[in-house]
Amino acid sequence: MVSVDEGSIGFDVLSFTDQGEERHIEVKSTTRSAHNDIGFWLTENERMVAETDYCWTLYRVWNIDTDGRCEDFGNVVRDGRTGWLLEPSSWCFSPNGSEQK
């Protein structure tokens, strides 16, 4: 779990395929069932990493508190996903460090 040591890396788990290729796994979990899923948040950093990192994939985990079930969503940023919509949802307005006059 690399995100514990490096929060800005853009994924949670460094793993490998059976062929030894790296997989960069972002995990999004919920106590809801897949049937009642209302979506999940990606940080801007996660989205940017997913755009350029061909090893990046997202795992969606449902019912995490009872009988967890997971699915590999692939790269939802680059490849999309049928039945799901990726849309911007918020902006942060903050000082840029220059002196205000």
Buried (B, 14 or more C-beta within 10 A) or exposed (E): EBBEEEEEBBBBBBBEEEEEEEBBBBBBBBEEEEEEEEEBEBEEEBBEBBEEBEBBBBBBBBBBEEEEEBEEBBBBBEEEBEEEEEEEEEEEEEEEEEEEE
